[in-house]
């Protein structure tokens, strides 16, 4: 069975650039690089991964693409580009020459304006992606789901993928409003969902497998087996679980699915969405 980790990160830790890593996240104040992940992926039977941007700079693309060129197990890169610049089409044309650059992400969850994704300049950038074969990863909090649904409805030909289930408040068991908005978003067939980042939305020290079941039920039912995929969110997941616990948590849930659905979830959907070689 093909197994792809569709969401993980690499960085050389920089205390200024990575100021988002607070004191209670001290385990992340380190370098996390391909040589650290390769043996982990091999141990758990993964064929490869997708590395996702963690810094919003042009240099980030070079950093991750250089890793991808040197390490065949890195099957694709989700990079960053300033979608709001006037010459975005020219920039995308140049970037499209990188075969392993599959799409882009902006850290919308960190923007002062929660509806930045609906501003004209941002929309213009999104409108140019599909012509160059690029996907878009949506990183938001639950209160931004309504804006995300409006965004994806404007561009039915653009492939979008929701990161981390939009970070529901699993720790406090809040689900109803998030559930309604996930169902609404999933009605747009150009949107997929990464089953990733869940452990860090739960109680880091005390979470139990059963805490996640209601949220997984919502996502699998809303998106269906062809639009969900596995992501570890390594190394961020280390705040609440090692790689093996994240894998076993999801294995525990997916083992009840038909074989074809399992194969789609663990690898085929990522391969198709990101057009992996």
VEXDREN-2710 file (C-alpha; in Angstrom, 1 decimal):
% VEXDREN-2710
k/r/px/py/pz
1/UNK/0.0/0.0/0.0
2/UNK/1.3/3.4/-1.0
3/UNK/1.7/5.6/2.1
4/UNK/2.4/9.4/1.9
5/UNK/2.6/11.8/4.8
6/UNK/0.9/14.8/3.2
7/UNK/1.9/17.3/5.8
8/UNK/5.2/17.9/7.6
9/UNK/7.8/20.6/8.0
10/UNK/11.5/21.2/8.0
11/UNK/13.4/24.1/9.5
12/UNK/16.6/25.4/10.9
13/UNK/15.5/27.0/14.1
14/UNK/15.8/30.7/14.3
15/UNK/14.6/32.4/17.5
16/UNK/13.6/35.6/15.7
17/UNK/11.9/34.2/12.7
18/UNK/10.4/31.4/14.7
19/UNK/9.0/33.5/17.5
20/UNK/5.7/31.7/17.2
21/UNK/7.4/28.9/19.1
22/UNK/6.6/29.9/22.7
23/UNK/8.2/28.7/25.9
24/UNK/5.6/25.9/26.3
25/UNK/6.7/24.6/22.9
26/UNK/10.3/24.3/23.8
27/UNK/10.6/20.8/22.1
28/UNK/10.3/22.6/18.7
29/UNK/13.3/24.9/19.4
30/UNK/15.6/22.7/17.4
31/UNK/16.5/21.9/13.8
32/UNK/14.2/19.5/12.0
33/UNK/15.6/18.3/8.7
34/UNK/15.2/15.5/6.1
35/UNK/17.8/13.3/7.7
36/UNK/15.7/13.4/11.0
37/UNK/12.4/12.4/9.3
38/UNK/13.7/9.8/6.7
39/UNK/14.3/7.0/9.2
40/UNK/10.9/7.7/10.9
41/UNK/9.0/7.4/7.7
42/UNK/10.9/4.2/6.7
43/UNK/10.1/2.7/10.2
44/UNK/6.4/3.3/9.7
45/UNK/6.3/2.1/6.1
46/UNK/5.9/5.5/4.4
47/UNK/7.0/5.9/0.8
48/UNK/7.4/9.6/1.0
49/UNK/6.1/13.0/2.2
50/UNK/4.9/16.5/1.3
51/UNK/6.8/19.3/3.0
52/UNK/4.8/22.4/3.8
53/UNK/6.1/25.9/4.3
54/UNK/6.6/27.3/7.8
55/UNK/8.1/30.6/6.8
56/UNK/6.6/33.2/4.6
57/UNK/9.5/34.3/2.4
58/UNK/10.8/33.5/-1.2
59/UNK/13.8/31.9/0.5
60/UNK/11.5/29.3/2.0
61/UNK/10.8/27.9/-1.4
62/UNK/14.5/27.5/-2.2
63/UNK/15.2/26.0/1.2
64/UNK/12.5/23.3/0.8
65/UNK/13.1/22.7/-2.9
66/UNK/16.8/22.1/-2.3
67/UNK/15.9/19.5/0.3
68/UNK/13.5/17.9/-2.2
69/UNK/16.1/17.8/-4.9
70/UNK/18.6/16.0/-2.5
71/UNK/16.1/13.6/-1.0
72/UNK/13.9/11.5/-3.3
73/UNK/11.5/10.6/-0.4
74/UNK/10.3/14.3/-0.4
75/UNK/7.7/13.9/-3.2
76/UNK/6.5/17.5/-3.2
77/UNK/6.7/21.0/-1.7
78/UNK/3.9/23.3/-0.6
79/UNK/5.7/26.6/-0.7
80/UNK/4.8/30.3/-0.2
81/UNK/4.3/33.2/-2.6
82/UNK/2.9/36.6/-2.0
83/UNK/-0.4/36.2/-3.8
84/UNK/-1.2/39.9/-3.5
85/UNK/1.6/41.3/-5.7
86/UNK/0.7/42.8/-9.0
87/UNK/3.1/40.5/-11.0
88/UNK/1.8/37.3/-9.4
89/UNK/1.2/35.6/-12.8
90/UNK/4.8/36.2/-13.8
91/UNK/6.1/34.8/-10.5
92/UNK/3.9/31.8/-10.8
93/UNK/5.1/31.1/-14.3
94/UNK/8.7/31.1/-13.1
95/UNK/7.9/29.0/-10.1
96/UNK/6.0/26.4/-12.2
97/UNK/9.3/25.3/-13.7
98/UNK/10.1/23.5/-10.4
99/UNK/8.5/20.1/-10.8
100/UNK/8.4/19.3/-7.1
101/UNK/6.7/22.6/-6.2
102/UNK/3.1/21.6/-6.0
103/UNK/1.2/24.5/-4.5
104/UNK/1.2/27.2/-1.9
105/UNK/0.0/28.2/1.6
106/UNK/-0.4/31.4/3.4
107/UNK/-0.7/31.5/7.2
108/UNK/-4.2/32.9/7.1
109/UNK/-4.8/31.8/10.8
110/UNK/-2.2/34.4/11.9
111/UNK/-3.5/37.4/9.9
112/UNK/-5.0/40.4/11.8
113/UNK/-7.8/40.4/9.2
114/UNK/-9.5/37.0/9.4
115/UNK/-11.1/37.6/6.0
116/UNK/-7.9/38.5/4.2
117/UNK/-8.6/35.6/1.8
118/UNK/-11.5/37.6/0.4
119/UNK/-9.7/40.8/-0.4
120/UNK/-9.4/41.6/-4.1
121/UNK/-5.6/41.3/-4.3
122/UNK/-5.6/37.9/-2.6
123/UNK/-8.4/36.7/-4.8
124/UNK/-6.5/37.8/-7.9
125/UNK/-3.6/35.7/-6.8
126/UNK/-5.8/32.6/-6.1
127/UNK/-7.4/33.1/-9.6
128/UNK/-4.0/32.6/-11.2
129/UNK/-3.0/29.3/-9.5
130/UNK/-4.9/26.7/-11.5
131/UNK/-3.5/27.8/-14.9
132/UNK/-0.1/26.9/-13.6
133/UNK/-1.2/23.6/-12.0
134/UNK/-0.8/24.8/-8.4
135/UNK/-2.9/23.7/-5.5
136/UNK/-3.7/25.8/-2.4
137/UNK/-3.5/24.7/1.2
138/UNK/-6.0/26.5/3.5
139/UNK/-4.6/27.2/7.0
140/UNK/-7.3/28.7/9.2
141/UNK/-9.1/28.6/12.5
142/UNK/-12.8/27.5/12.8
143/UNK/-14.1/31.1/12.9
144/UNK/-12.6/31.5/9.4
145/UNK/-14.4/28.6/7.8
146/UNK/-17.3/30.8/6.6
147/UNK/-14.7/32.9/4.6
148/UNK/-13.1/29.8/3.3
149/UNK/-16.4/28.5/1.9
150/UNK/-16.9/31.8/0.1
151/UNK/-13.4/31.6/-1.3
152/UNK/-13.6/28.1/-2.7
153/UNK/-17.1/28.8/-4.2
154/UNK/-15.5/31.5/-6.3
155/UNK/-13.0/29.2/-7.9
156/UNK/-14.6/25.8/-8.7
157/UNK/-11.7/24.8/-11.0
158/UNK/-9.0/25.5/-8.3
159/UNK/-8.0/22.6/-6.0
160/UNK/-8.0/23.5/-2.3
161/UNK/-7.1/21.4/0.7
162/UNK/-8.0/22.3/4.3
163/UNK/-5.2/21.8/6.8
164/UNK/-5.7/20.3/10.2
165/UNK/-9.5/20.1/10.0
166/UNK/-9.4/23.9/10.5
167/UNK/-8.1/23.3/14.0
168/UNK/-11.3/22.5/16.0
169/UNK/-11.3/22.9/19.8
170/UNK/-10.9/19.3/20.6
171/UNK/-9.5/20.0/24.1
172/UNK/-12.9/21.5/25.2
173/UNK/-15.0/19.2/23.0
174/UNK/-16.5/22.1/21.0
175/UNK/-17.9/20.6/17.8
176/UNK/-21.4/21.7/16.7
177/UNK/-20.6/25.0/15.0
178/UNK/-17.4/23.6/13.5
179/UNK/-19.3/20.6/12.2
180/UNK/-21.9/22.6/10.4
181/UNK/-19.3/24.7/8.7
182/UNK/-17.2/21.7/7.7
183/UNK/-20.2/20.1/6.1
184/UNK/-20.9/23.3/4.2
185/UNK/-17.3/23.5/3.0
186/UNK/-17.2/19.9/2.0
187/UNK/-20.1/20.4/-0.4
188/UNK/-17.7/22.0/-2.7
189/UNK/-16.0/19.2/-4.5
190/UNK/-12.9/21.1/-5.3
191/UNK/-11.9/21.0/-1.6
192/UNK/-10.1/18.1/0.2
193/UNK/-9.1/17.8/3.8
194/UNK/-5.9/16.8/5.6
195/UNK/-6.4/14.6/8.6
196/UNK/-3.6/16.3/10.4
197/UNK/-2.7/18.5/13.4
198/UNK/-5.4/17.0/15.7
199/UNK/-3.3/16.1/18.7
200/UNK/-2.1/19.6/19.2
201/UNK/-5.7/20.8/19.3
202/UNK/-6.4/18.3/22.1
203/UNK/-5.1/18.3/25.7
204/UNK/-1.3/17.8/25.0
205/UNK/-0.8/15.7/28.1
206/UNK/-4.1/13.9/28.7
207/UNK/-5.7/13.3/25.3
208/UNK/-7.3/9.9/24.6
209/UNK/-8.0/8.2/21.3
210/UNK/-11.8/8.6/21.8
211/UNK/-11.4/12.4/22.0
212/UNK/-10.9/12.5/18.2
213/UNK/-13.6/10.1/17.0
214/UNK/-16.4/12.6/16.7
215/UNK/-14.2/15.0/14.6
216/UNK/-13.0/12.2/12.4
217/UNK/-16.6/11.0/11.9
218/UNK/-17.5/14.5/10.7
219/UNK/-14.6/14.8/8.3
220/UNK/-14.8/11.3/6.7
221/UNK/-18.6/11.6/6.3
222/UNK/-18.5/15.1/4.9
223/UNK/-15.6/14.8/2.5
224/UNK/-15.8/11.1/1.6
225/UNK/-13.0/8.6/1.1
226/UNK/-11.6/10.3/-2.0
227/UNK/-11.0/13.7/-0.4
228/UNK/-9.2/13.0/2.8
229/UNK/-5.5/12.2/3.4
230/UNK/-3.1/11.5/6.2
231/UNK/-0.7/14.2/7.5
232/UNK/1.5/13.9/10.6
233/UNK/2.2/17.6/11.1
234/UNK/5.7/16.5/12.2
235/UNK/7.5/18.0/14.1
236/UNK/4.7/20.2/15.5
237/UNK/2.9/17.0/16.6
238/UNK/5.7/16.4/19.1
239/UNK/4.1/18.9/21.4
240/UNK/1.5/16.2/22.1
241/UNK/2.7/12.9/20.6
242/UNK/5.5/11.2/18.9
243/UNK/5.2/10.1/15.2
244/UNK/4.2/6.6/16.1
245/UNK/1.3/7.7/18.3
246/UNK/-0.1/9.9/15.6
247/UNK/0.0/7.1/13.1
248/UNK/-1.6/4.6/15.5
249/UNK/-4.3/7.1/16.4
250/UNK/-5.4/7.3/12.8
251/UNK/-4.8/3.6/12.1
252/UNK/-7.2/2.8/14.9
253/UNK/-9.9/4.8/13.1
254/UNK/-9.2/3.8/9.5
255/UNK/-8.9/0.1/10.1
256/UNK/-12.7/-0.2/10.0
257/UNK/-12.8/1.3/6.5
258/UNK/-13.0/-0.8/3.3
259/UNK/-9.6/-1.6/1.8
260/UNK/-9.9/0.8/-1.1
261/UNK/-10.8/3.6/1.2
262/UNK/-7.8/2.9/3.4
263/UNK/-5.5/2.9/0.3
264/UNK/-7.0/6.2/-0.9
265/UNK/-6.6/7.8/2.5
266/UNK/-3.0/6.7/3.2
267/UNK/-1.5/7.4/-0.2
268/UNK/-3.6/7.5/-3.4
269/UNK/-5.5/10.7/-2.5
270/UNK/-2.2/12.6/-1.8
271/UNK/-0.7/11.3/-5.0
272/UNK/-3.6/12.4/-7.1
273/UNK/-4.2/15.8/-5.4
274/UNK/-0.5/16.8/-5.6
275/UNK/0.1/15.1/-8.9
276/UNK/3.1/13.2/-7.4
277/UNK/5.5/11.3/-9.6
END
